[in-house]
């Protein structure tokens, strides 16, 4: 079959239609809702060439455009299985023992081989500022720990095969998708470093010009006052007007250069992959806690634990004294003494670090024009 006809057959099949394809033609049975959406009867013939009694689905045809528009309105979701080279348990144990725990000790249990799940999220990102930049990124997160699995897409993409995965908890899947979206925000922010630096240079240039303009006006006003050509009261009033106008211009300039990152999920892939589950017993002063980590066999790396306060990766965690919450280096910059735990405050009704910032991934962004770049997810 041709490209358009092959796309039409796969699209209709995924939407629940019965499709029987032959050379250059396809016979389909559609549900009433799908038939009404595409403007077809419940039984239809599709052909790659125009002029026959069948409906034309070639390039430029109205039917193909309706199918493409319908496909673009939904986020594709597929399942797969990752094939990875065998890994010995001793390697997983060594990776767990190399974990840096900044203010306590831990004991590593015996690794247990099993099947884990990764949710790979492909996202389109747009950076808005004085200009606009677009791109694509992909990130994976663990369904068990909600931690970002760095490098999983590159390591597993060549060894993926389509497979049926058992139904999983939709609430957990939604949380995993949010974790992957936060990881995409970090990747997109790093990818836009050059754009951000250029925008900062343009902001500094325009601000310097604006400050110079108002400095010249103030100097001229001072010269007129020194020559006695203006009344003191009039000079003071004009100076206040200049200050208000300067403040308004600077605010408008900052708003123009404020950075905003927009993320839109475009595809989701749920992957079953081999992992090792590793139990850890953490001890902080008189308190202790059990944590289970994952060693990813595709990337051959330990999945970093997640910060209990903000949900970001915590490759070098610290722990609070009350509940042994794991905290990243943003939530706990210092690990000496008693830590102020945002996770404990959140449990008592306070705000966590993520709630305070308002969006995942903002912590890694730089400020521009006195405003913090914002992240907005779409879809």
C-alpha positions in Angstrom: 0.0 0.0 0.0 1.0 3.6 -0.4 2.0 5.8 2.5 -1.3 7.6 2.8 -3.4 4.4 2.5 -1.1 2.6 5.0 -1.5 5.5 7.4 -5.3 5.4 6.9 -5.5 1.7 7.6 -3.4 2.0 10.8 -5.3 5.0 12.0 -8.7 3.4 11.5 -7.5 0.2 13.1 -6.3 2.0 16.2 -9.7 3.8 16.4 -11.5 0.4 16.5 -12.4 0.0 12.8 -12.2 -3.4 11.0 -9.8 -3.0 8.1 -9.2 -5.4 5.3 -6.4 -4.2 3.0 -5.5 -5.3 -0.5 -3.2 -3.8 -3.1 -4.1 -0.1 -3.5 -7.5 -0.5 -1.7 -8.9 -1.0 1.8 -12.4 -2.1 2.9 -13.4 -0.8 6.3 -16.2 -1.1 8.8 -16.5 2.0 11.1 -18.4 2.8 14.3 -21.2 5.3 13.9 -19.2 8.0 15.8 -16.0 7.6 13.7 -18.0 7.4 10.5 -19.7 10.7 11.4 -16.4 12.4 12.3 -14.8 11.5 9.0 -17.9 12.0 6.8 -18.1 8.4 5.7 -20.6 5.6 5.8 -20.2 2.8 8.3 -19.0 0.6 5.4 -16.5 2.3 3.1 -13.9 1.5 0.4 -10.7 3.5 0.4 -8.3 3.8 -2.6 -4.9 5.4 -3.1 -6.0 6.8 -6.5 -8.7 9.3 -7.3 -11.3 8.6 -9.9 -12.7 5.2 -8.7 -15.9 4.5 -6.8 -13.8 4.3 -3.5 -13.0 7.2 -1.3 -9.6 8.8 -2.2 -7.0 9.0 0.6 -4.0 10.1 -1.4 -1.9 13.2 -0.8 -4.0 16.4 -0.7 -7.4 14.6 -0.4 -9.9 16.0 2.1 -10.4 12.6 3.7 -6.7 12.3 4.5 -6.7 15.8 6.0 -9.6 14.9 8.2 -7.8 11.8 9.4 -4.6 13.7 10.1 -6.5 16.4 12.0 -8.3 13.7 14.1 -5.0 12.0 14.9 -3.3 15.3 15.9 -6.1 16.0 18.5 -5.1 13.0 20.6 -1.8 12.0 22.2 -0.8 8.5 20.9 -0.2 5.9 23.6 1.5 2.6 22.8 3.1 -0.2 24.8 6.4 -1.9 24.2 9.0 -4.2 25.7 12.7 -3.3 26.0 15.4 -5.9 25.2 18.5 -5.4 27.2 21.8 -7.3 27.7 21.9 -9.3 30.9 23.2 -7.6 34.0 24.5 -9.3 37.1 23.1 -8.5 40.5 26.5 -7.6 41.8 26.6 -4.7 39.4 23.3 -3.4 40.7 24.4 -3.7 44.3 27.7 -1.9 43.6 25.7 1.0 42.0 23.5 1.2 45.1 26.4 1.2 47.4 28.0 4.1 45.5 25.0 6.3 46.4 26.1 9.4 48.3 23.9 10.0 51.3 24.9 13.4 52.7 23.9 13.2 56.4 23.3 9.6 57.4 24.2 6.0 56.7 22.4 3.2 54.8 22.5 -0.5 54.4 22.0 -2.2 51.0 19.9 -5.3 50.8 19.9 -8.0 48.2 19.0 -6.9 44.6 15.9 -8.7 43.1 15.6 -9.0 39.3 12.2 -8.2 37.8 10.3 -6.2 35.2 9.9 -2.5 35.7 7.9 0.0 33.7 9.1 3.3 32.1 6.9 5.9 30.7 8.6 7.7 27.8 7.0 11.1 27.0 7.8 12.9 23.8 7.0 16.6 24.1 7.1 19.7 21.9 8.4 22.7 23.6 8.2 26.4 22.8 10.3 29.2 24.4 8.6 32.6 24.4 10.5 35.8 25.0 11.3 38.7 22.8 11.6 35.9 20.2 10.3 32.3 19.9 12.1 29.0 19.7 10.6 25.5 19.2 11.9 22.0 19.5 11.2 18.4 20.6 12.5 16.4 23.6 11.9 13.1 25.2 12.2 11.9 28.8 11.5 8.7 30.7 10.3 8.2 34.3 10.0 5.1 36.5 6.4 4.0 37.3 7.7 2.5 40.6 9.7 5.4 42.0 8.6 8.3 39.8 12.3 9.1 39.3 13.7 10.3 36.0 15.5 7.6 34.1 18.2 9.5 32.3 19.4 8.2 28.9 16.7 5.5 28.7 15.4 6.6 25.3 18.8 6.4 23.7 19.7 3.1 25.4 16.4 1.3 24.8 15.1 2.7 21.5 17.0 0.2 19.3 15.8 -2.7 21.4 12.1 -2.0 21.6 9.5 -4.4 20.3 5.7 -3.9 20.4 4.1 -5.8 23.2 1.0 -5.9 25.3 1.5 -4.6 28.9 -0.9 -5.6 31.6 -3.3 -2.7 32.7 -1.7 -0.5 35.3 -3.1 1.9 37.9 -4.3 5.1 36.0 -3.6 7.3 39.0 0.0 6.1 39.1 0.4 6.5 35.3 -0.8 10.1 35.6 1.8 10.8 38.3 4.5 9.1 36.2 3.5 11.3 33.2 3.8 14.4 35.3 7.3 13.3 36.5 8.3 12.7 32.8 6.9 16.1 31.9 9.0 17.7 34.6 12.1 16.0 33.2 11.2 17.2 29.7 11.1 20.8 31.2 14.6 20.4 32.5 15.9 19.0 29.1 14.1 21.8 27.2 15.6 24.4 29.4 19.1 23.1 28.9 18.5 22.9 25.2 17.6 26.6 25.1 20.7 27.8 26.9 22.0 29.6 23.7 18.6 31.2 23.1 18.4 32.4 26.7 21.9 33.8 26.6 21.2 35.7 23.4 18.0 37.1 25.0 19.9 38.2 28.0 22.4 40.1 25.9 19.6 41.8 24.0 17.8 42.7 27.3 21.1 44.2 28.7 21.6 46.2 25.5 18.1 47.6 25.4 18.2 48.4 29.1 21.5 50.3 28.7 19.9 52.3 25.9 16.9 53.1 28.0 18.9 54.1 31.1 21.2 56.3 28.9 18.1 58.0 27.4 16.7 58.9 30.8 20.1 59.9 32.2 20.5 62.4 29.3 17.0 63.8 30.1 18.0 64.2 33.8 21.3 65.8 32.9 19.6 68.3 30.7 17.1 69.1 33.4 19.9 69.7 35.9 21.7 72.0 33.4 18.5 74.1 33.0 18.1 74.3 36.7 21.7 75.4 37.2 21.3 78.2 34.6 18.2 79.4 36.4 16.0 78.9 33.5 13.5 76.7 35.4 11.8 77.2 38.7 12.9 74.8 41.5 9.3 73.4 42.0 8.9 72.8 38.3 12.3 71.0 38.2 11.3 68.7 41.1 8.0 67.9 39.4 9.6 67.1 36.1 12.2 64.9 37.8 9.4 62.9 39.5 7.6 62.5 36.1 10.9 61.2 34.6 11.3 58.7 37.4 7.7 57.4 36.9 8.2 57.2 33.2 11.5 55.4 33.6 10.0 52.9 36.0 7.1 52.2 33.6 9.5 51.7 30.6 11.7 49.3 32.6 8.7 47.3 33.7 7.5 47.0 30.1 11.0 46.0 28.9 11.2 43.3 31.6 7.8 42.0 30.6 8.9 41.8 26.9 12.0 39.8 27.8 10.4 37.5 30.4 11.0 33.9 29.5 8.2 31.4 29.3 8.5 27.7 28.5 5.4 25.9 27.1 5.4 22.1 26.9 2.9 19.9 25.0 2.9 16.1 25.1 2.8 14.6 21.7 3.3 10.8 22.3 3.5 8.4 25.2 5.3 5.0 25.2 4.9 2.6 28.2 7.9 0.3 28.2 8.4 -2.9 30.1 12.1 -3.2 30.9 14.4 -5.4 33.0 15.3 -3.9 36.3 16.8 -4.8 39.7 14.9 -3.7 42.8 17.2 -2.8 45.7 16.0 -2.3 49.3 17.9 0.2 51.4 17.6 0.8 55.1 18.3 4.5 55.8 19.3 5.8 59.3 19.4 9.4 60.4 20.2 9.8 64.1 17.6 7.8 66.0 15.2 7.5 63.0 15.2 5.0 60.2 13.3 4.3 57.0 13.2 1.6 54.3 13.4 2.7 50.6 13.4 0.7 47.4 15.5 1.9 44.5 15.7 0.6 40.9 18.7 -0.3 38.9 17.9 0.1 35.2 19.4 -2.7 33.0 19.1 -0.8 29.8 21.1 2.3 30.9 23.1 0.2 33.4 22.6 3.0 36.0 20.8 3.5 39.3 17.6 5.5 39.0 18.2 8.4 41.4 15.8 8.7 44.3 13.2 11.4 44.2 13.1 14.4 46.6 10.1 14.0 48.9 9.6 17.8 49.0 9.7 18.8 45.3 9.8 15.6 43.3 13.1 16.4 41.6 15.9 13.8 41.2 18.1 13.6 44.4 21.3 11.9 43.4 23.0 13.1 46.6 20.1 13.1 49.1 20.0 14.4 52.7 17.4 13.3 55.2 15.3 15.2 57.7 15.3 14.1 61.4 11.6 13.7 61.9 10.5 11.4 59.1 13.8 10.7 57.2 12.4 12.4 54.1 14.9 12.4 51.2 15.7 16.0 50.2 17.6 17.2 47.1 20.3 19.8 47.1 17.8 22.6 46.3 15.5 21.8 49.2 18.4 21.1 51.5 21.5 23.0 50.4 23.2 22.3 53.7 23.1 18.9 55.4 24.5 19.8 58.8 22.4 20.0 61.9 18.6 19.9 61.8 17.1 20.5 58.4 14.0 22.5 57.7 12.0 19.8 55.8 9.5 21.1 53.2 8.0 17.7 53.0 7.1 17.7 56.7 5.7 21.3 56.4 3.6 20.2 53.4 2.2 17.3 55.5 1.3 19.8 58.2 -0.4 22.1 55.7 2.6 24.2 54.5 3.9 24.6 51.0 6.5 22.4 49.4 9.3 23.6 47.2 7.4 22.6 44.1 4.2 24.4 45.2 6.3 27.5 46.0 7.9 27.6 42.6 4.6 26.9 40.8 6.0 24.6 38.1 8.4 21.7 37.8 11.7 22.5 36.1 11.8 26.2 37.0 14.6 25.7 39.5 17.1 25.1 36.8 16.1 28.2 34.8 18.0 31.5 34.9 16.4 34.8 35.7 16.0 37.4 33.0 15.0 41.0 33.6 14.2 40.4 37.2 11.5 37.8 36.4 11.7 34.0 36.8 11.0 32.1 33.6 7.7 30.2 33.9 6.7 26.8 32.7 3.3 25.9 31.4 2.2 22.5 30.3 -0.5 22.0 27.7 -2.6 18.9 27.3 
